[in-house]
Amino acid sequence: MTSVPTKVRTAFCFDLDGTITRAELLPSIASELGIADEMAVLTKVTMDGLVEFEPSFRLRCLLLGQMELQVIRRVVADVPLDEHILRFITDHKEDCFILTGNLDVWIQPILQRCGCRAFCSVGEYTDGKLKLKSILNKAHALRGIREDLGYERVVAIGDGANDAAMLDQADIGIAFGGVHSAVAVAIHASRYVIHDGSTLCTLLRTL
């Protein structure tokens, strides 16, 4: 009798900005302050790996932290998501994870829509002022998902330089160019390069 192969328990780890979202979040938030162009440039050079993620993110939080939290969440709630990726996540939420350097307190509207577990940078507001408490290391988070939750295989999807270590450590790395083309360092760390959500999700369902 031929035995039926056992399905490998797989975790799917998604970057947020430019992967699940169809626009970068921080430039969208910055538009409320009239500095969208400046924030977009800083975000792009960070995504391209020309500026290190952590100091860049601290600066961007300093600039945007002056805004009221409810205003930021309103802007985030209006950012469009890739409907193909959103459907995949909601259909497989027990095995999907969002790994993002963005702040947990800012992205709650998106996390609620996705319904899966998320690993984020952490911030808190005291007397209306933002305090940045920790910045996520995506590679460390991926290792924790594999080791602590017992996944046999990890698939990671991302588009920027800050995703490269996560993509490299995954069993299957996928460079995704939803908002802009995935940067070279992300491509080099990946097995696949995909440019639209429908094709991405077709691949994920075959893995």
C-alpha positions in Angstrom: 0.0 0.0 0.0 1.3 3.4 -0.9 1.5 5.8 2.0 0.2 9.3 1.8 3.0 11.8 2.4 2.5 13.9 5.5 2.1 17.6 4.8 5.0 19.6 6.2 3.9 22.1 8.9 4.7 25.4 7.3 4.8 29.0 8.7 4.2 31.9 6.3 6.0 35.1 7.5 4.9 38.3 5.7 6.5 41.7 5.7 3.9 44.4 6.0 4.8 47.6 4.1 4.8 47.1 0.4 3.9 43.4 0.7 0.5 43.2 2.5 -0.1 47.0 2.0 -0.2 48.5 -1.4 1.4 51.7 -0.2 4.2 52.4 2.3 2.7 53.3 5.7 5.1 56.0 7.0 4.9 58.2 3.9 1.1 57.9 4.0 1.1 59.0 7.7 3.6 61.8 6.9 1.2 63.3 4.3 -0.9 64.5 7.3 2.2 66.6 8.3 2.9 67.8 4.8 6.2 65.9 4.6 5.2 62.9 2.5 7.9 63.5 -0.1 10.6 63.8 2.4 9.4 60.7 4.3 9.1 58.7 1.0 12.8 59.5 0.2 14.0 58.4 3.6 11.9 55.3 3.4 13.2 54.4 0.0 16.9 54.8 0.8 16.2 52.7 3.9 14.4 50.0 1.9 17.3 50.0 -0.6 19.8 49.5 2.2 21.6 52.8 1.8 20.7 53.8 5.3 20.6 51.4 8.3 17.0 50.5 9.3 17.2 51.2 13.0 18.5 54.8 13.0 16.3 55.6 10.1 13.2 54.2 11.9 14.0 56.1 15.1 14.2 59.3 13.1 10.9 58.6 11.3 9.2 57.8 14.6 10.6 61.1 16.0 9.1 63.0 13.1 5.7 61.2 13.2 5.4 60.8 16.9 4.1 64.4 17.3 0.9 63.3 15.6 -2.1 62.1 17.6 -2.4 58.3 17.8 -6.0 58.3 16.5 -5.0 60.4 13.5 -2.3 57.9 12.6 -4.6 54.9 13.0 -7.2 56.6 10.8 -4.6 57.0 8.0 -3.4 53.4 8.5 -7.0 52.1 8.3 -7.4 53.8 4.9 -4.2 52.3 3.3 -5.3 49.7 0.7 -4.2 46.1 1.2 -3.4 43.5 -1.4 -6.7 41.6 -1.4 -5.1 38.3 -2.7 -2.6 38.3 0.2 -5.2 39.4 2.7 -7.4 36.5 1.6 -4.6 34.0 1.9 -3.8 35.2 5.4 -7.3 35.1 6.6 -7.8 31.6 5.2 -4.6 30.4 6.9 -4.4 32.7 9.9 -3.2 30.0 12.3 0.0 29.6 10.2 0.5 33.1 9.0 2.6 35.8 10.8 3.3 39.4 10.1 6.9 40.5 10.8 7.2 44.3 10.6 9.5 47.0 11.9 6.4 49.2 12.2 4.9 50.1 15.5 2.3 47.9 17.1 0.3 50.9 18.3 0.1 52.4 14.8 -0.8 49.4 12.8 -3.7 48.0 14.9 -6.3 48.6 12.1 -4.4 46.4 9.7 -3.6 43.7 12.3 -7.3 43.5 13.1 -8.2 43.0 9.5 -5.6 40.2 9.0 -6.4 38.4 12.2 -3.1 36.5 12.4 -0.3 36.8 14.9 2.2 39.6 14.5 5.7 40.6 15.6 6.3 44.3 15.6 8.3 47.1 17.0 6.8 48.4 20.2 5.8 51.9 21.1 3.6 53.5 23.8 2.1 56.9 24.3 2.4 58.7 27.6 0.7 62.1 28.0 0.3 62.1 24.2 4.1 61.6 23.5 5.4 58.5 21.7 8.1 56.4 23.4 9.9 53.9 21.2 10.5 50.8 23.4 11.9 48.2 21.0 12.6 47.7 17.3 11.9 44.3 15.8 14.7 42.1 14.5 12.9 40.1 11.8 15.5 37.3 11.6 15.3 36.8 15.4 11.5 36.7 15.2 11.6 34.1 12.4 13.9 31.9 14.5 11.5 32.2 17.4 8.6 31.1 15.2 10.5 28.1 14.0 11.9 27.0 17.3 9.2 28.0 19.8 6.2 27.1 17.7 7.7 23.9 16.2 7.3 24.7 12.5 9.2 22.3 10.2 9.4 24.8 7.4 9.3 28.6 7.2 8.4 30.6 4.1 9.2 34.3 4.3 8.0 37.1 2.0 9.5 40.6 1.9 10.8 43.4 -0.4 13.4 45.5 1.3 17.0 45.4 2.7 15.6 45.0 6.2 13.9 41.8 5.0 17.1 40.2 3.6 18.2 38.4 6.8 14.7 37.0 7.3 14.5 35.8 3.7 18.0 34.2 3.9 17.1 32.3 7.1 13.8 31.0 5.8 13.6 27.6 4.1 12.0 29.4 1.2 12.5 33.2 0.7 10.3 35.1 -1.7 11.2 38.6 -2.8 7.9 40.5 -3.5 7.8 43.7 -5.5 4.3 45.0 -4.8 4.8 48.7 -4.4 8.3 48.9 -6.0 10.6 46.3 -7.4 12.2 44.3 -4.6 15.7 45.5 -3.9 18.7 43.5 -5.0 19.7 42.4 -1.5 16.2 40.9 -0.9 16.3 39.2 -4.4 19.7 37.7 -3.7 18.5 36.2 -0.4 15.4 34.6 -2.0 14.5 31.6 -4.1 11.7 33.3 -5.9 10.9 36.8 -7.2 7.3 37.7 -7.7 5.6 41.0 -8.6 1.9 40.5 -7.9 -0.2 39.2 -5.1 -2.3 36.7 -7.2 0.8 34.9 -8.5 2.4 35.0 -5.0 -0.7 33.3 -3.4 -0.9 30.7 -6.2 2.7 29.8 -5.3 2.1 29.8 -1.6 -0.8 27.4 -2.0 1.4 24.9 -3.8 4.2 24.9 -1.1 
